[in-house]
Structures are given as C-alpha cells and as structure tokens.
Amino acid sequence: MNTSGSRERILGKLLAAAPAPGMSLRELEDRIDAHHARGPLRGASSTELADTLARVMASVRTDVLRADAHSWPALLAQKLAAAGAATLLLDTASAEGAALAAALPPGVRPMSFDRPLEAWKDQLFAGVDAGFTVARSGIADTGTLVLAPDAGTPRTVSLVPPLHVALVYASTLHADLHAAMHAEAWSAGMPTNLVLVSGPSKTSDIQQTLAYGAHGPRALWVLIVDDDAVGDAA
C-alpha cells in the first residue's frame, strides 16, 4: 500500500481548500456559509427535519416518540408508567414540566430539583428513575439535541438518572450545526453551559465491547412535538 501517495493526496485536498493568503475574515465566513448552504437538508420543512432527526437518533439506540402539542403529556405519562418509572425529576415551574406532572398517574411521582446537590445526592443517584428536559433545539443531520441547562433543570437532570426523557419541538429543529449556530446567534453570546446529546451514554473498552450507561443515562427517549405540522401542510 502506497501510504506516501495517499498522504500527498490528502494534503493536496487540504491545501486546495485552505483560504487564500490575505483573505479577510468576512470572505472566509462567506465561503463557509456558501459551502453549508448546499447541505441536503437546507430548505427542508420542520416535518422533514423531524423525520430525519427521528431516523438518525433511532439508529443510535434512542427511543423516539412523535406527538402533537396537545397529546404528548398523556402519551409520555403512559409510557413512563408502562416502563415502571416510579420517580421523575422535572421542572414543574416550566409549562412542559407542569403539563407532564399533571398527566402522571399515581404510580409515577414527580420530583423537583429544588435543593442543593449536596443535600440529596444519595437520593438523586439511587432513587430517581428518570429525568425530563426540554431541548432548546435540535440538529437533524447528526441526530443531536441542544440543551441549555438552567437552575430549574441543571445538567444533572440529563446525566444522572438512568433514563433521560427529552422533549424537542419540531419548529426548533435546524438542518445542521452551522445552521443552528447562525439561527440562534451563538457567536453573540452562548449560555454558560450548552449540552449536545446524540444518544444514550456509551463507551467501549480496548476489545471494542460497547457498554451503555457508564458516564450517563443508559436509555434516552426523545419526544418530538410536531407543532409545525399544520404550517408545513399549508
């Protein structure tokens, strides 16, 4: 195998794609924008983006649900009960958290992150079955959720419980990372903590034995709320 020739071809492609000497930052940004504008999902409807997100996330062992803006609390509550989840960590001060808490059957108890971590760390790590978050947005082509943790839903909610349940609205989906960064103006000021989730926690040892849950939740459910379906049809 001629590794030298392969190396030269790769380096040649990198040099050809490199910005020309003296190119301004604005010109470089325009060049990057033009490249991503040709992406296969650019111009796709929210329903098409949701379909892609669902397909990609399902391929990495994510349980994907679809519902409209009215039926999702009952659907999710039913699924949690069927899975045997006895405790659910969520922010009842948010509209989504309050709606889900109200729909939960008696066998599923809602819990709020209303104390310092040190005050209930043992209970959190051993006695909470699932955590519920609402994604800020989603990235269709990579099957990624964008979470912006806050005081009511800190990062712990999506990392510690063995089951992470995330809701994302179809209207907030972006075609790719570049589109998300521009649409949400990340360069103008990112949150203190931004979490990108592309499936349940997984790791592999030197023998390539894949294990789930070593560094986070063993399971991920993503509920896509098709809130733009009517607009797409119109």
C-alpha positions as CSV (number, residue, x, y, z in Angstrom):
1,M,0.0,0.0,0.0
2,N,1.4,3.4,-1.0
3,T,0.8,5.4,2.1
4,S,3.0,8.2,0.8
5,G,0.8,8.8,-2.2
6,S,-2.3,8.7,0.0
7,R,-0.8,11.3,2.3
8,E,0.1,13.6,-0.6
9,R,-3.5,13.4,-2.0
10,I,-5.0,14.2,1.4
11,L,-2.6,17.1,2.0
12,G,-3.3,18.4,-1.5
13,K,-7.0,18.5,-0.9
14,L,-6.5,20.3,2.4
15,L,-4.2,22.9,0.8
16,A,-6.7,23.4,-2.1
17,A,-9.5,24.0,0.4
18,A,-7.4,26.4,2.6
19,P,-8.2,30.1,2.5
20,A,-6.1,32.1,0.1
21,P,-3.4,34.3,1.6
22,G,-4.8,37.7,2.5
23,M,-8.4,36.5,2.6
24,S,-10.4,38.6,5.1
25,L,-12.4,37.1,7.9
26,R,-15.6,38.2,6.2
27,E,-14.6,36.5,2.9
28,L,-13.8,33.3,4.8
29,E,-17.1,33.3,6.6
30,D,-19.0,33.9,3.3
31,R,-17.1,30.9,1.9
32,I,-18.1,28.7,4.8
33,D,-21.7,29.9,4.6
34,A,-21.8,29.1,0.9
35,H,-20.5,25.6,1.5
36,H,-23.1,24.8,4.1
37,A,-25.9,26.4,2.1
38,R,-25.6,23.4,-0.3
39,G,-26.4,21.0,2.5
40,P,-29.1,18.4,1.7
41,L,-31.4,19.5,4.4
42,R,-31.3,23.2,3.8
43,G,-34.8,24.4,2.9
44,A,-36.4,21.3,4.4
45,S,-39.7,21.7,6.3
46,S,-39.9,21.2,10.0
47,T,-41.7,17.9,9.4
48,E,-38.8,16.7,7.1
49,L,-36.3,17.8,9.7
50,A,-38.2,15.9,12.4
51,D,-38.3,12.8,10.2
52,T,-34.5,12.9,9.7
53,L,-33.9,13.6,13.4
54,A,-36.1,10.6,14.4
55,R,-34.4,8.3,11.9
56,V,-30.8,9.3,12.9
57,M,-31.5,9.1,16.7
58,A,-33.3,5.8,16.4
59,S,-30.2,4.4,14.7
60,V,-28.1,5.0,17.9
61,R,-30.4,3.2,20.3
62,T,-32.8,6.1,21.1
63,D,-36.5,5.5,21.6
64,V,-38.2,8.2,19.5
65,L,-41.8,9.2,20.0
66,R,-44.0,11.6,18.0
67,A,-47.0,13.6,19.2
68,D,-48.8,16.9,18.7
69,A,-48.8,19.8,21.2
70,H,-51.9,18.6,23.0
71,S,-51.5,14.8,23.3
72,W,-47.8,14.5,24.3
73,P,-48.2,14.7,28.1
74,A,-50.7,11.8,28.2
75,L,-48.5,9.7,25.8
76,L,-45.4,10.3,27.8
77,A,-47.1,9.7,31.1
78,Q,-48.4,6.4,29.9
79,K,-45.1,5.2,28.6
80,L,-43.3,6.1,31.8
81,A,-45.8,4.2,33.8
82,A,-45.5,1.2,31.5
83,A,-41.7,1.3,31.9
84,G,-42.0,1.1,35.7
85,A,-40.6,4.6,36.4
86,A,-41.6,5.4,39.9
87,T,-39.9,8.8,40.2
88,L,-39.4,11.5,37.6
89,L,-37.2,14.5,38.0
90,L,-38.5,17.6,36.2
91,D,-39.0,21.3,36.5
92,T,-42.7,21.9,37.4
93,A,-42.2,25.7,37.1
94,S,-41.9,25.2,33.3
95,A,-45.0,24.9,31.1
96,E,-43.9,21.5,29.8
97,G,-42.9,20.2,33.3
98,A,-46.2,21.3,34.8
99,A,-48.2,19.7,31.9
100,L,-46.4,16.4,32.3
101,A,-46.6,16.4,36.1
102,A,-50.4,16.9,35.9
103,A,-50.7,13.9,33.5
104,L,-48.7,11.4,35.5
105,P,-50.6,8.5,37.1
106,P,-50.4,7.9,40.8
107,G,-47.6,5.4,40.4
108,V,-45.2,7.9,39.0
109,R,-44.1,10.6,41.4
110,P,-42.7,14.0,40.1
111,M,-39.7,15.5,41.8
112,S,-38.2,18.9,41.5
113,F,-34.5,19.9,41.7
114,D,-35.2,22.4,44.5
115,R,-32.3,21.7,46.8
116,P,-28.5,22.0,46.6
117,L,-27.0,18.8,45.2
118,E,-25.1,18.0,48.4
119,A,-28.4,17.9,50.4
120,W,-29.8,15.0,48.5
121,K,-27.0,13.5,46.4
122,D,-27.5,9.9,47.7
123,Q,-31.3,10.0,46.9
124,L,-30.6,11.6,43.5
125,F,-28.1,8.9,42.4
126,A,-30.0,5.9,43.8
127,G,-33.7,6.9,44.0
128,V,-34.6,8.7,40.8
129,D,-35.6,6.7,37.8
130,A,-35.9,9.3,35.0
131,G,-35.1,12.9,34.3
132,F,-37.2,15.1,32.0
133,T,-35.7,18.0,30.0
134,V,-36.9,20.3,27.2
135,A,-34.4,20.8,24.5
136,R,-33.6,24.3,23.3
137,S,-33.4,23.0,19.7
138,G,-32.3,20.0,17.7
139,I,-29.9,19.3,14.8
140,A,-31.4,17.0,12.2
141,D,-28.4,15.7,10.2
142,T,-26.5,14.5,13.2
143,G,-29.5,13.5,15.4
144,T,-28.5,15.9,18.2
145,L,-30.4,17.7,20.9
146,V,-29.2,21.1,22.1
147,L,-29.8,21.5,25.9
148,A,-29.3,24.8,27.8
149,P,-29.4,23.8,31.5
150,D,-30.7,26.3,34.0
151,A,-31.5,26.5,37.7
152,G,-34.7,24.5,37.3
153,T,-33.2,21.9,35.0
154,P,-29.5,21.7,35.7
155,R,-27.2,19.4,33.7
156,T,-27.6,16.8,36.4
157,V,-31.2,16.1,35.3
158,S,-29.9,14.8,31.9
159,L,-26.9,13.0,33.2
160,V,-27.6,11.2,36.5
161,P,-30.9,9.3,36.2
162,P,-30.7,6.1,34.2
163,L,-33.4,7.3,31.8
164,H,-33.2,10.7,30.1
165,V,-36.5,11.8,28.6
166,A,-36.2,14.9,26.3
167,L,-38.8,16.9,24.5
168,V,-38.0,18.8,21.4
169,Y,-40.3,20.9,19.3
170,A,-40.2,20.3,15.5
171,S,-40.3,24.1,15.0
172,T,-36.9,24.4,16.7
173,L,-35.0,21.9,14.5
174,H,-32.1,23.0,12.3
175,A,-30.7,21.3,9.3
176,D,-27.1,21.1,10.6
177,L,-24.8,22.5,13.3
178,H,-23.8,25.5,11.1
179,A,-27.5,26.4,10.7
180,A,-28.1,26.1,14.4
181,M,-25.2,28.4,15.3
182,H,-26.4,31.1,12.9
183,A,-30.1,30.9,13.7
184,E,-29.5,31.0,17.4
185,A,-26.7,33.6,17.2
186,W,-24.3,31.6,19.2
187,S,-21.5,34.0,18.4
188,A,-23.4,36.8,20.1
189,G,-23.4,35.0,23.4
190,M,-23.7,31.4,24.3
191,P,-25.2,30.1,27.5
192,T,-22.8,29.3,30.4
193,N,-23.4,25.6,29.7
194,L,-24.6,24.1,26.5
195,V,-25.1,20.3,26.3
196,L,-25.3,18.4,22.9
197,V,-26.9,15.0,23.2
198,S,-26.7,12.4,20.4
199,G,-27.9,9.2,22.1
200,P,-27.6,7.5,25.4
201,S,-24.3,7.3,27.2
202,K,-22.0,4.7,25.7
203,T,-18.4,3.7,25.9
204,S,-16.1,0.9,24.6
205,D,-13.1,-0.9,26.1
206,I,-9.9,-1.9,24.2
207,Q,-11.7,-5.0,22.9
208,Q,-14.4,-2.8,21.4
209,T,-17.1,-4.1,23.7
210,L,-19.8,-1.5,23.7
211,A,-21.4,-0.6,27.1
212,Y,-24.2,1.8,27.9
213,G,-24.7,4.0,31.0
214,A,-21.1,4.2,32.1
215,H,-20.9,8.0,32.0
216,G,-24.6,9.0,31.9
217,P,-28.1,7.6,31.2
218,R,-28.4,4.1,29.9
219,A,-31.5,5.0,27.9
220,L,-32.7,8.0,26.0
221,W,-36.3,8.8,25.0
222,V,-36.8,11.7,22.6
223,L,-40.3,13.1,22.2
224,I,-40.7,15.2,19.1
225,V,-43.7,17.5,19.3
226,D,-44.9,18.2,15.8
227,D,-46.0,21.7,16.5
228,D,-45.4,22.9,12.9
229,A,-47.2,20.1,11.0
230,V,-50.2,22.3,10.2
231,G,-48.0,25.1,8.9
232,D,-46.0,22.7,6.7
233,A,-49.1,21.3,5.2
234,A,-50.4,24.8,4.4
